[in-house]
Amino acid sequence: MPLGNLYIVSAPSGAGKSSLIAALLQQHPRYEMQVSISHTTRKPRPNEEDGKHYYFVDHAEFERLIAEDAFLEYAEVFGNYYGTSLPMIERSLKQGIDVFLDIDWQGAQQVRKKVPTAKSIFILPPSMQELERRLVGRGQDSEEVIAGRMQKAISEMSHYDEYDYLIINDDFDQALNEIKVILKAEKLKVARQIQRHQLLISQLLAKTE
């Protein structure tokens, strides 16, 4: 069975990264592609479920997993840990499932060191004005928080050239289709096709008596 591909997807807050991943997964069964569920030490919010949105653990458990080198990448944000389980990723990839990591550029750098074959996609907004409009439209954050996100976005976007693919999310459907094109192209690479069609290729190249 061909191994699944590991995809890193990064973007500034408001660029539509999570919505694009969710739309893509809705169109494919879980045995084809999944988004990685992170471990975190923060408390679950009212609408969050353990094992669906995050794996909620305490600090002692998270630090034990760090000591065991059990994370593909992890970070501490505002006093809480967030991390991607390496064994869970490896299990899905061995089953031929494509896995998406919804992480920032710092996490992406950690992942590339451990999994050089991972493919990465960076998503940009069409303009700073549109990015701000989307953040305000969420109705979730104060003006101060939005201003902070806008400032952070500039720093995050400066790392776009570290990625394999770049998508401008101006039109959602077009951006989604461009991600699909990337996934298809990766599956059609020679190394992947050899894995998938090894018997056929051997038969085609066999010498006739």
C-alpha atoms as one frame of an Amber mdcrd trajectory, in Angstrom:
protein
   0.000   0.000   0.000   1.396   3.450  -0.924   2.114   5.698   2.049  -0.024
   8.763   2.620   1.364  12.263   2.102   1.958  14.685   4.961   0.852  18.245
   4.181   1.711  21.349   6.185  -0.799  24.181   5.751  -0.008  27.619   7.190
  -1.529  31.085   6.931  -2.135  34.218   8.993  -5.321  34.206  11.047  -8.241
  35.156   8.812  -6.747  33.944   5.526  -9.171  30.994   5.425  -6.812  28.104
   6.136  -9.041  26.150   8.493 -12.135  26.688   6.322 -10.320  25.402   3.247
  -9.098  22.293   5.052 -12.587  21.632   6.457 -14.167  21.983   2.995 -11.604
  19.614   1.502 -12.163  16.967   4.183 -15.944  17.159   3.751 -15.471  15.958
   0.185 -13.275  12.966   1.064 -13.742  10.001   3.433 -11.527   9.644   6.493
  -9.713   6.681   4.959  -8.379   9.049   2.271  -7.433  12.165   4.223  -7.546
  13.548   7.750  -6.521  16.638   9.655  -4.188  16.004  12.579  -5.715  16.491
  16.036  -3.287  18.234  18.370  -2.605  17.623  22.048  -3.022  20.646  24.312
  -2.845  21.503  27.980  -5.440  24.272  27.811  -8.916  23.683  29.148 -11.624
  22.665  26.642 -14.128  25.309  25.602 -17.865  24.588  25.988 -18.307  23.296
  22.411 -15.085  21.254  22.262 -14.810  17.482  22.605 -11.761  15.472  23.627
 -10.474  13.478  20.677 -12.446  15.538  18.163 -11.102  19.067  18.499  -8.027
  18.367  20.655  -6.605  15.724  22.934  -6.769  17.502  26.291  -3.998  16.529
  28.717  -2.412  18.112  31.783   1.061  19.674  31.859   2.662  16.639  33.487
   1.388  14.316  30.750   2.452  16.692  27.993   5.947  17.043  29.438   6.192
  13.261  29.720   5.401  13.002  26.012   8.031  15.665  25.247  10.613  13.609
  27.155   9.653  10.563  25.071  10.126  12.574  21.858   6.513  11.776  21.012
   5.764  15.041  19.202   6.400  15.852  15.586   6.262  19.508  16.641   5.134
  21.388  19.734   5.076  24.902  21.140   4.101  26.776  24.287   1.581  29.574
  23.694   0.407  31.840  26.534   1.345  29.236  29.143  -0.240  26.258  27.386
   1.365  23.555  25.276   0.186  22.497  21.812   1.713  19.560  19.967   1.309
  17.089  17.099   1.610  13.404  18.014   4.267  11.638  15.925   2.930   8.057
  16.460  -0.579   9.089  15.366   0.741  10.752  12.208   2.926   7.764  11.345
   0.024   5.344  11.842  -2.231   7.269   9.461   0.482   7.664   6.811   1.238
   3.925   6.892  -2.451   3.294   6.213  -2.174   5.373   3.030  -4.069   8.330
   4.511  -3.045  11.897   3.596  -2.665  13.972   6.768  -2.944  17.763   7.053
  -1.151  19.760   9.728  -2.821  23.099  10.478   0.246  24.771  12.017   2.256
  27.996  11.877   5.630  28.578  10.207   7.557  27.731  13.396   5.848  24.354
  13.657   6.448  23.852   9.939  10.188  24.290  10.445  10.164  21.610  13.153
   8.199  19.198  10.951  10.519  19.617   7.957  13.487  18.564  10.082  11.790
  15.313  11.100   9.862  14.627   7.884  11.780  16.115   4.923   9.253  14.580
   2.498   6.380  16.661   3.920   4.815  19.052   1.417   3.868  22.544   2.518
   1.236  25.048   1.397   1.055  28.699   2.439  -2.194  30.624   2.042  -2.202
  34.397   1.622  -5.160  36.821   1.724  -5.743  38.984  -1.377  -5.025  42.169
   0.606  -4.519  43.458   4.138  -7.866  45.252   3.885  -9.649  41.982   3.101
  -7.803  40.193   5.897  -8.969  42.810   8.401 -12.537  42.645   7.023 -12.612
  38.878   7.577 -11.265  39.174  11.123 -13.829  41.845  11.993 -16.581  39.795
  10.326 -15.981  36.900  12.690 -17.335  39.012  15.538 -15.130  37.111  17.984
 -12.350  39.547  18.882 -11.997  43.069  20.228 -10.422  45.850  18.168  -7.247
  45.462  20.233  -7.026  41.725  19.522  -7.684  42.269  15.812  -4.953  44.909
  15.669  -2.573  42.423  17.267  -3.534  39.720  14.761  -2.978  42.118  11.875
   0.480  43.002  13.147   1.349  39.340  13.681   0.110  38.527  10.171   2.928
  40.554   8.611   5.529  38.528  10.498   3.836  35.229   9.589   3.471  36.096
   5.895   7.173  36.927   5.622   7.870  33.155   5.741   5.789  32.335   2.643
   8.879  31.510   0.566   9.803  28.602   2.863   6.841  26.645   1.459   6.441
  24.433  -1.612   3.154  25.953  -2.768   1.552  29.377  -2.474  -2.201  30.028
  -2.793  -3.946  33.414  -2.765  -7.368  32.951  -1.167  -9.307  35.631  -3.005
 -12.064  33.350  -4.304 -12.745  30.449  -1.898 -13.816  27.909  -4.529 -10.810
  28.664  -6.699  -8.430  28.364  -3.748 -10.019  25.037  -2.793  -9.638  23.773
  -6.362  -5.972  24.821  -6.375  -5.361  22.720  -3.252  -7.006  19.761  -4.995
  -4.687  20.266  -7.978  -1.671  20.165  -5.655  -2.852  16.914  -4.054  -3.456
  15.329  -7.454  -0.066  16.411  -8.781   1.683  14.926  -5.738  -0.064  11.589
  -6.280   1.036  11.553  -9.958   4.738  11.949  -9.214   6.831   9.066 -10.525
   7.839   7.750  -7.090   4.189   7.640  -5.974   3.047   5.995  -9.207   5.737
   3.322  -8.890   4.371   2.448  -5.453   0.802   2.338  -6.734   1.371   0.553
 -10.063   4.500  -1.503  -9.513   2.982  -4.730 -10.887   1.636  -3.038 -14.016
   4.940  -1.316 -14.713   6.808  -4.615 -14.303   4.435  -6.298 -16.734   4.743
  -3.517 -19.299   8.535  -3.645 -19.193   8.811  -7.425 -19.155  10.658  -8.939
 -22.116   8.511 -11.144 -24.311   9.770 -14.613 -25.165
